[in-house]
Every structure is written in structure tokens, then in C-alpha cells.
Amino acid sequence: RLAAVSRSVPHSLTFAELGRQIADGIAGLLDARGAAVYRLDPETWDLARIAVSSGRDASLRADPVLPRGAGIEGVAAATRQPVPTGDLLEDPRVVLSPEERQRVSTSGCAAALALPLLVQGRVVGALAARDRTGRSWSAEDIALARAFADQAAVALENSHLYQTLQSALDDVRSGQQELIETERLRAIASLTDGVTDYVRQVLQMIMGKVQVVLPQLEGTPGHEQLATIKTTVKEAAKVLKRLQSFAEVRTVGAAPPLDFNEVVRAALDATRPCCTIGDGADARHVEVCFDCGALPPVAGEASVLIEAMTGVLMNAIEAQPEGGAITVKTWADAAHVLCTVRDDGAGITPDAQRRALEPFFTTKAGEHKGLGLNVAYGLLRRHGGDLEIAPAPGQGTV
């Protein structure tokens, strides 16, 4: 039976599942009513519970963390030896909280056998089995449990090391992808800056010629054509100005503190007329809900941040041409003020998510120029901020 349980241990896929198999294994091996597995914190020597068996002793499910030396498990970890007892409540070696004493008394399972989990002489955790009060643990019970604990300790340690390495690898991959994305956007911004500078000079030259010739053609058919060119040049200049907001690398210096919630409210006011699409009985509406959190003041240019927030809101509104809902939420953590804008539109594909911050990229038909999100990104970046786009859970984009 020990061999069968031991063979099943290395095949578990997760740390918690492995812990449960070990707990079930020791409980079955000793014919006990329940068992629990703990991992030792090497700094505090607290024991954190990994898993409990699927047995009948519910008292094992309480106290997920045992302070150093607490419980029979703490005694086993401190002495590095198996600790058998027929009654936890009467054993002077065992320190139990009043709540735990009550739980053990109610369960009727005060007999316990605890063993340290050792890897190369180092304590990595503890294992404990519980049974009815008064059970006597034989030498054979202890020997079997000890052999099983030695194998379980190695399996747990290997699983822990694997998960640690896997987590580190995931962090490296995430950081590498973030660096690639940052460099890609930086290259696009550099190219954009050069192109806009050249095109602006061309537009200025065209506008200068038009303004000189236009008065001379007053009352002729050519006057209307030149006036149309002048209007087109002005529109192109506006696009260039927005594009430069993405490419601009200057950062905001000393700025007065502001309440970002007020920025959001101003952007909501600016976009409210756009939340009604169409006229009359066929009009569609986009309902906006603002979950306003408590925020510390942030340094920033209010008008610039309002423009960025407006761009993000307009993107969410345009994602729902048939009407829908938008949820805006603000909150703060230790280092940042955060805001999410979630729409209930069709969502975003992986390719669109990757390219969403590029100038002129858009998934929307019509007159959309694809400058909303990337301009907002450029404006936020000047404030030391960031903009992320991802599929919302269920439906839509956040």
C-alpha cells in the first residue's frame, strides 16, 4: 500500500493537488480519520497548510497557518522527530489555542501522529494524521509513516522548486514581451515624429500659397476649389497635431495636484452627447456607469488628461454602434491611480489588441482615423502613465 501511494505522488500536476494526495495517502496508510500537510516558512518557522485529506476530521481544516512551535506539527518540525500522542488535549508538549482545543474536543479526534518533512536534513514542512482519542500508535505505524514522509518531502520540494522556476520563467517572458512592445511603439513614435515634421512643412508651404492666391481668385470658379484645398489642409494639420501627441517624448514637469475623478467627470460630460446614436424612435443609447473610488491627488495637466480620457471613452462608445453600456471605475493602489473603461461591444482580437496603440490603426469603418487610443497613450505616457487594452471577461473590451 505504501508503494502504491508513493508511486502516485510524483504524477500530481499542482502543488495543492500533490499535497492532497499526500494527505490522503498518510490517512489511508495509517487508517486514520484525517491528515494535513504543511509547508515551513524558513524565515518565521510558521507552518502554512497546503492541503487536508478528504477524511472526516473537520477540525484539520481550521487554522491555515500554525505559528512557530504551535500544535503537534510545530513540535515535530522543531524536534525533527515523529511525535505520537493518544490525546492532544492532555499532552503537555502540544500548544493549542482555546479555539483549537474546542474544535479537537468536539471532533473526538485527539489522537495524532506528526512527522517532520525533511530534505537533506532540512525541515521543509510537517505531516500530521488524526484519529479517535485514545488510539495508540505502534512502532510499525511510526516506521511506515516515517518512510512515507521521507518520500513525500522530496516530492513536495521538487514540486515547489518547479513552480518557483516556472513562475520566474513566466516573469522573464512577460518582461521580454513588454520590452519588445515598448521598443516597437518607440520606433513607431520616432518614425511618426519625423514624418509629421516633414508633412507639416509641406502643408505650411501649400497653405501659404493658397492664402496668397485665394484673394486674387475672388468671384471665379477657382476660388471655391482653392477654398476646399484650404479646408482640407487645415483638417490634415489637425490630424498631424493629434499624431504628434503620440510621438511627443517630453514629460510633464512640475504640475499642480489634481483629482483624477474630476478628470473623468469632465471627460464624461464631454462625451455625453455622443452616447445617443441616431434620432427619434430609432435612437440607440450608451449608458455610462461611473464607480468612483477614493483617490490621492496626482500631478498632471488637467486639459491633457481630459483629452486622453475622452479619447478612451470615445473608443468605448464607438465600439457599440447599436447601443450598450460602459462602466468606468477608478481606484488606487500603493503606487498608482488606476482607471478602467469597460464596454460591452464585440470585444477585441489578439491582433487588434497588439496593434491598438499604433497610429491610424482602426477596426471601425467610416471616418475613423485610428488616432484615439494612440493619442491617449502618448498623453498618458507624458505623465509617466500607461494604457493597456485587453478583452473584458465575458464580452467587450477593457
C-alpha positions in Angstrom: 0.0 0.0 0.0 2.9 2.4 0.8 4.4 1.6 -2.6 1.2 2.3 -4.4 0.7 5.6 -2.7 4.3 6.6 -3.3 4.0 5.9 -7.0 1.0 8.2 -7.3 2.7 11.1 -5.6 5.0 12.3 -8.5 2.2 12.4 -11.0 0.2 15.2 -9.4 0.0 18.3 -11.6 -0.3 21.1 -9.0 1.3 21.8 -5.6 -2.1 21.7 -3.9 -3.2 18.5 -5.6 0.1 16.9 -4.6 -0.5 18.0 -1.0 -4.0 16.5 -1.1 -2.6 13.2 -2.4 0.0 13.1 0.3 -2.6 13.8 3.0 -5.0 11.1 1.6 -2.0 8.8 1.4 -0.9 9.1 5.0 -4.5 8.9 6.2 -5.1 5.7 4.2 -1.8 4.2 5.2 -2.5 4.6 8.9 -6.2 4.1 8.7 -6.7 7.5 10.3 -9.8 9.7 10.2 -7.9 12.7 8.6 -4.5 14.2 7.8 -3.0 17.5 6.8 0.2 18.7 5.1 2.1 21.9 5.9 5.0 23.8 4.4 7.5 25.6 6.6 8.3 29.2 6.2 12.2 29.2 6.6 12.2 32.7 8.0 9.4 32.6 10.6 9.1 28.9 11.0 5.4 29.2 10.7 3.7 26.2 9.1 1.3 27.0 6.3 -1.2 24.3 5.4 -1.0 23.1 1.9 -3.9 20.6 1.9 -6.0 18.3 4.1 -7.2 14.8 3.3 -10.8 14.1 2.3 -11.3 12.4 5.6 -13.9 13.0 8.3 -12.0 15.2 10.8 -13.2 18.7 10.0 -11.0 20.2 12.8 -8.0 19.9 10.5 -9.5 22.4 8.1 -9.2 25.3 10.6 -6.0 27.3 11.4 -4.4 27.5 7.9 -1.2 28.9 9.5 0.3 27.5 12.7 2.8 29.9 14.4 6.2 28.6 15.3 6.0 25.7 17.7 2.2 25.6 17.8 0.3 22.3 17.5 1.8 18.8 17.4 3.0 19.7 13.9 5.1 22.5 15.3 6.6 20.1 17.8 7.6 17.7 15.1 9.2 20.4 13.0 11.2 21.8 16.0 12.4 18.3 17.2 12.8 16.8 13.7 11.3 13.6 15.1 8.0 11.8 14.9 5.6 12.9 17.6 2.8 10.4 18.5 0.1 11.2 21.1 -3.1 9.5 22.2 -4.7 12.7 23.3 -3.7 16.2 22.1 -5.7 17.8 24.9 -3.7 16.1 27.6 -0.2 16.2 26.0 2.0 18.8 27.7 4.2 19.1 24.7 1.4 20.4 22.5 0.4 24.1 22.5 -3.2 24.6 21.3 -5.3 27.8 21.1 -8.6 27.8 23.1 -10.5 27.6 19.7 -8.4 24.7 18.5 -8.9 22.8 21.8 -12.6 23.3 21.4 -12.6 22.0 17.9 -10.5 18.9 18.8 -12.7 18.2 21.7 -15.9 18.4 19.6 -14.4 16.2 16.8 -13.4 13.5 19.2 -10.2 13.0 17.2 -7.5 13.9 19.7 -5.1 11.1 18.8 -2.4 12.4 16.4 0.9 11.4 14.8 3.0 14.3 13.4 6.2 13.9 11.4 8.7 16.5 10.1 9.2 16.6 6.3 13.0 16.6 5.8 15.1 17.1 2.7 18.8 16.5 3.2 18.4 17.1 6.9 16.5 20.4 6.3 12.9 20.8 7.6 10.6 21.9 4.8 7.3 21.1 6.4 5.3 18.8 8.5 2.7 16.0 8.1 0.0 15.1 10.7 -2.6 12.3 10.9 -5.6 12.4 13.3 -7.7 9.6 14.7 -10.1 8.8 17.5 -9.0 9.9 21.0 -7.0 7.2 22.8 -5.5 5.4 19.7 -2.1 4.0 20.4 0.4 4.5 17.5 2.5 1.4 17.1 6.2 1.3 16.2 5.1 -0.1 12.8 2.7 2.8 12.3 5.5 5.3 13.0 8.0 3.4 10.8 5.6 3.3 7.8 4.6 7.0 8.3 8.3 8.0 8.5 9.2 6.2 5.3 6.2 7.8 3.5 7.1 11.3 4.9 10.6 11.0 3.6 9.4 10.3 0.0 6.6 12.9 0.3 9.1 15.6 1.4 11.2 15.1 -1.7 8.2 15.2 -3.9 6.9 18.4 -2.3 10.2 20.1 -2.5 10.7 19.2 -6.2 7.2 20.5 -6.9 7.8 23.7 -5.1 11.1 24.3 -6.9 9.4 23.5 -10.3 6.6 26.0 -9.6 9.2 28.7 -8.5 11.2 28.2 -11.7 8.0 28.2 -13.8 6.9 31.5 -12.1 10.4 33.0 -12.7 10.3 31.9 -16.4 6.8 33.4 -16.8 8.1 36.7 -15.3 11.0 36.7 -17.7 8.7 36.1 -20.7 6.3 38.8 -19.6 9.1 41.3 -19.1 10.6 40.4 -22.5 7.3 40.8 -24.3 6.8 44.2 -22.5 10.2 45.3 -23.6 9.6 44.3 -27.2 6.3 46.1 -27.2 7.8 49.3 -25.7 10.6 49.3 -28.3 8.1 48.7 -31.1 6.0 51.7 -30.0 9.1 53.8 -29.5 10.2 53.0 -33.1 6.7 53.9 -34.4 6.8 57.2 -32.4 10.2 58.1 -33.7 9.1 57.4 -37.3 5.9 59.3 -36.7 7.8 62.3 -35.4 10.0 62.5 -38.5 7.1 62.1 -40.9 4.9 64.7 -39.2 7.7 67.2 -39.2 8.2 66.9 -42.9 4.5 66.8 -43.8 3.9 69.9 -41.7 6.4 71.8 -43.6 4.8 70.7 -46.9 1.3 71.8 -45.6 2.6 75.1 -44.4 4.0 75.8 -47.9 0.7 74.8 -49.5 -1.3 76.9 -47.1 1.0 79.9 -47.7 0.5 79.6 -51.5 -3.3 79.2 -51.1 -3.6 82.2 -48.9 -1.7 84.4 -51.4 -3.7 83.2 -54.4 -7.1 82.9 -52.8 -8.0 86.7 -52.7 -6.8 87.0 -56.3 -9.5 84.5 -57.5 -12.4 86.1 -55.7 -15.6 85.6 -57.8 -14.0 83.0 -60.1 -14.7 79.2 -60.3 -11.1 78.6 -59.0 -11.9 80.4 -55.7 -14.2 77.6 -54.5 -11.7 74.9 -55.4 -8.9 76.7 -53.5 -11.2 77.2 -50.5 -11.8 73.5 -50.4 -8.0 72.9 -50.5 -7.5 75.3 -47.6 -10.2 73.4 -45.6 -8.5 70.1 -46.4 -5.1 71.4 -45.4 -6.5 72.6 -42.1 -8.0 69.2 -41.4 -4.7 67.5 -42.2 -2.9 69.9 -39.8 -5.3 68.8 -37.1 -4.5 65.2 -37.7 -0.8 65.9 -37.6 -1.2 67.7 -34.3 -3.0 64.7 -32.8 -0.4 62.4 -34.2 2.4 64.4 -32.6 0.7 63.9 -29.2 1.5 60.2 -29.6 5.1 60.8 -30.8 6.0 63.6 -28.3 8.6 62.4 -25.8 8.5 65.3 -23.4 7.3 64.5 -19.9 5.2 66.6 -17.6 7.3 68.6 -15.2 6.1 70.4 -12.1 2.3 70.4 -12.3 -0.3 71.2 -9.7 -2.0 68.3 -7.9 -5.4 67.4 -9.3 -8.2 64.9 -8.5 -8.3 62.3 -11.4 -12.0 61.7 -10.6 -12.7 65.3 -11.7 -10.8 64.5 -15.0 -13.1 61.5 -15.5 -16.2 63.6 -14.8 -15.1 66.3 -17.3 -14.4 63.6 -20.0 -17.9 62.1 -19.3 -19.5 65.5 -19.7 -17.6 66.0 -23.0 -18.7 62.6 -24.4 -22.3 62.6 -23.1 -23.8 64.0 -26.4 -22.1 61.1 -28.3 -23.9 58.5 -26.1 -27.1 58.9 -28.2 -26.7 57.4 -31.6 -29.4 58.3 -34.2 -32.6 60.3 -33.9 -36.2 59.8 -32.9 -37.6 56.3 -32.2 -34.6 54.6 -33.8 -32.1 56.3 -31.5 -29.7 53.9 -29.6 -28.2 54.8 -26.3 -25.0 54.0 -24.5 -25.5 54.0 -20.7 -22.4 55.0 -18.7 -21.9 54.0 -15.0 -19.1 55.6 -13.0 -17.8 53.7 -10.0 -15.9 56.5 -8.3 -13.1 55.4 -5.9 -11.2 57.4 -3.3 -8.0 58.7 -5.0 -5.0 60.6 -3.7 -4.0 63.8 -5.7 -1.8 63.3 -8.7 0.4 65.8 -10.5 -0.8 66.5 -14.1 -2.1 68.8 -16.7 -5.8 68.6 -16.4 -6.6 69.5 -20.0 -4.2 66.9 -21.4 -5.5 64.2 -19.1 -9.1 65.1 -20.0 -8.2 64.8 -23.7 -6.7 61.3 -23.1 -9.7 60.2 -21.1 -12.1 61.5 -23.7 -10.2 59.5 -26.4 -10.6 56.3 -24.4 -14.3 57.0 -23.7 -15.0 57.7 -27.4 -13.3 54.5 -28.4 -15.7 52.6 -26.0 -18.8 54.5 -27.3 -17.8 53.8 -31.0 -17.4 50.1 -30.1 -21.2 49.9 -29.5 -22.9 51.4 -32.6 -26.1 49.7 -31.6 -26.0 51.0 -28.0 -24.9 49.3 -24.9 -23.2 50.0 -21.6 -19.9 51.4 -20.4 -18.5 51.0 -16.9 -15.8 53.4 -15.7 -14.1 52.6 -12.4 -11.3 54.4 -10.5 -9.2 53.2 -7.6 -5.7 53.5 -6.2 -3.0 51.1 -5.0 0.2 51.8 -3.2 1.9 53.4 -6.2 -0.7 54.3 -8.8 -4.0 55.8 -9.6 -5.9 53.5 -11.9 -8.9 53.8 -14.1 -10.7 51.2 -16.2 -13.2 51.8 -19.0 -15.1 48.7 -20.0 -17.5 48.4 -22.9 -20.0 45.7 -23.9 -19.0 45.7 -27.6 -17.9 42.9 -29.8 -14.5 42.6 -28.0 -11.0 42.7 -29.4 -9.0 40.1 -31.4 -5.4 39.3 -30.4 -4.0 41.1 -33.5 -6.1 44.2 -32.8 -5.0 44.1 -29.2 -1.4 44.1 -30.2 -1.8 46.9 -32.7 -4.4 49.0 -30.9 -1.9 51.7 -30.0 -0.4 52.2 -33.4 -1.3 55.4 -35.3 -4.0 55.1 -37.9 -4.9 51.5 -36.9 -8.6 51.1 -36.5 -11.2 48.2 -36.7 -14.0 50.7 -37.3 -15.4 51.7 -40.7 -16.3 55.2 -41.8 -14.4 58.3 -40.9 -12.4 56.9 -38.0 -8.8 57.9 -38.4 -7.4 55.4 -35.8 -5.9 58.2 -33.6 -8.0 57.9 -30.5 -6.2 55.3 -28.4 -2.7 56.0 -29.5 -3.0 59.8 -28.9 -4.4 58.9 -25.4 -1.4 56.6 -24.9 1.0 59.3 -25.8 -0.6 61.8 -23.5 -0.6 59.4 -20.6 3.0 58.4 -21.2 4.0 62.1 -20.8 2.5 61.8 -17.3 4.6 58.7 -16.5 1.4 56.6 -17.1 0.4 53.7 -19.2 -2.5 52.4 -21.3 -3.4 48.8 -21.7 -6.2 47.2 -23.8 -7.5 43.7 -23.2 -10.6 41.6 -23.8 -13.1 42.0 -20.9 -14.2 38.9 -19.1 -17.3 37.6 -20.9 -17.8 40.3 -23.6 -16.4 43.6 -24.7 -13.1 45.4 -24.1 -11.5 47.0 -21.1 
